[in-house]
Amino acid sequence: MENPNFILTVEDLSVSFDGFKAVDGLSFYIEPNECRVIIGPNGAGKTTVLDLICGRTRATAGSIEFKGAELTRMREDQIVHAGVGRKFQTPSVYEDLTVFENLEISYPRGHTVFGALTFRRDGDVDARIREVAETIFLGDFLQERAAILSHGQKQWLEIGMLLIQDPQLMMLDEPVAGMSVAERKKTAELLNRIIRDRAVIVIEHDMGFVADIATRVTVMHQGKRLSEGSMAHVQADPKVVEVYLGH
Ligand SMILES: Nc1ncnc2c1ncn2[C@@H]1O[C@H](COP(=O)(O)OP(=O)(O)OP(=O)(O)O)[C@@H](O)[C@H]1O
């Protein structure tokens, strides 16, 4: 399906591990400013889909097209460079560095070769770091070491480390796991702000959080797409109730 309105086109995607099809003929399409949430029972293949999109796992068949580029043929670093950012489940911030430094080392500096430009750049980098820190609710923590942050704040910092690279597609695996109710609310607020400038794919089990963030929901089961649509649509789908929501 060719549609310039989609930033990501996943078609007939499959991967087998020793003959077991973890993802099996999956297709879905993401628009530029949507938050797509993937839900489904354990082992449905959700994390494997993100692994396939970011190049960590190679597809056995099918296609993943991002802004016209075929990701299944690209290396992980090329995919990052093309504008796809991925956050894993456990936070991996640098505990001994400050919030500012964590954001600073994540800033893409590949193009600041010329000394004359560097000075102005540094001012830009500084402003961008402060802007991102405000967005992730850590504006008052810039000089604090990451080690003193709460689990939820570390998750936000890691989202900030992705944001500073300005990916056009951001993927998050269970971003509110281990967070308090208040932190979940703020994370929903954060994601709703983030999708003004990019598309986001989130894997999530907390249905209250899903309701707060999802533009559309894709339900996976046994590597396949079981249902898709608005939260209300998938919640009312008897197939979804049977394999997932009813449990
Ligand atoms: N690298 C791998 N090698 C072998 N099997 C794998 C590999 N990665 C995933 N699998 C298997 O593929 C299936 C799908 O796993 P996946 O982690 O994608 O499911 P999930 O929907 O994310 O589940 P959960 O909600 O528990 O995280 C599982 O049976 C898993 O054991």
Ligand as a Chemical Component Dictionary entry (heavy atoms), coordinates in Angstrom:
data_LIG
# 
_chem_comp.id                   LIG 
_chem_comp.type                 NON-POLYMER 
_chem_comp.pdbx_formal_charge   0 
_chem_comp.three_letter_code    LIG 
# 
loop_
_chem_comp_atom.comp_id 
_chem_comp_atom.atom_id 
_chem_comp_atom.alt_atom_id 
_chem_comp_atom.type_symbol 
_chem_comp_atom.charge 
_chem_comp_atom.model_Cartn_x 
_chem_comp_atom.model_Cartn_y 
_chem_comp_atom.model_Cartn_z 
_chem_comp_atom.pdbx_ordinal 
LIG N1  N1  N 0 15.717 -13.709 19.866 1  
LIG C1  C1  C 0 14.773 -14.635 20.080 2  
LIG N2  N2  N 0 15.042 -15.949 19.946 3  
LIG C2  C2  C 0 14.090 -16.889 20.150 4  
LIG N3  N3  N 0 12.817 -16.618 20.492 5  
LIG C3  C3  C 0 12.491 -15.314 20.653 6  
LIG C4  C4  C 0 13.441 -14.265 20.467 7  
LIG N4  N4  N 0 12.814 -13.073 20.673 8  
LIG C5  C5  C 0 11.538 -13.379 21.004 9  
LIG N5  N5  N 0 11.344 -14.717 20.991 10 
LIG C6  C6  C 0 10.067 -15.402 21.260 11 
LIG O1  O1  O 0 9.082  -14.798 20.458 12 
LIG C7  C7  C 0 7.844  -14.702 21.161 13 
LIG C8  C8  C 0 7.368  -13.279 21.180 14 
LIG O2  O2  O 0 8.139  -12.553 22.131 15 
LIG P1  P1  P 0 7.972  -10.987 22.422 16 
LIG O3  O3  O 0 8.940  -10.636 23.487 17 
LIG O4  O4  O 0 8.026  -10.240 21.150 18 
LIG O5  O5  O 0 6.480  -10.942 23.004 19 
LIG P2  P2  P 0 5.757  -9.738  23.699 20 
LIG O6  O6  O 0 4.419  -9.638  23.050 21 
LIG O7  O7  O 0 6.610  -8.535  23.694 22 
LIG O8  O8  O 0 5.579  -10.285 25.180 23 
LIG P3  P3  P 0 5.667  -9.538  26.614 24 
LIG O9  O9  O 0 4.342  -8.836  26.783 25 
LIG O10 O10 O 0 5.804  -10.698 27.562 26 
LIG O11 O11 O 0 6.848  -8.645  26.589 27 
LIG C9  C9  C 0 8.092  -15.302 22.537 28 
LIG O12 O12 O 0 7.633  -16.640 22.528 29 
LIG C10 C10 C 0 9.588  -15.232 22.689 30 
LIG O13 O13 O 0 10.062 -16.255 23.528 31 
# 
loop_
_chem_comp_bond.comp_id 
_chem_comp_bond.atom_id_1 
_chem_comp_bond.atom_id_2 
_chem_comp_bond.value_order 
_chem_comp_bond.pdbx_ordinal 
LIG N1  C1  SING 1  
LIG C1  N2  SING 2  
LIG C1  C4  DOUB 3  
LIG N2  C2  DOUB 4  
LIG C2  N3  SING 5  
LIG N3  C3  DOUB 6  
LIG C3  C4  SING 7  
LIG C3  N5  SING 8  
LIG C4  N4  SING 9  
LIG N4  C5  DOUB 10 
LIG C5  N5  SING 11 
LIG N5  C6  SING 12 
LIG C6  O1  SING 13 
LIG C6  C10 SING 14 
LIG O1  C7  SING 15 
LIG C7  C8  SING 16 
LIG C7  C9  SING 17 
LIG C8  O2  SING 18 
LIG O2  P1  SING 19 
LIG P1  O3  DOUB 20 
LIG P1  O4  SING 21 
LIG P1  O5  SING 22 
LIG O5  P2  SING 23 
LIG P2  O6  DOUB 24 
LIG P2  O7  SING 25 
LIG P2  O8  SING 26 
LIG O8  P3  SING 27 
LIG P3  O9  DOUB 28 
LIG P3  O10 SING 29 
LIG P3  O11 SING 30 
LIG C9  O12 SING 31 
LIG C9  C10 SING 32 
LIG C10 O13 SING 33 
# 
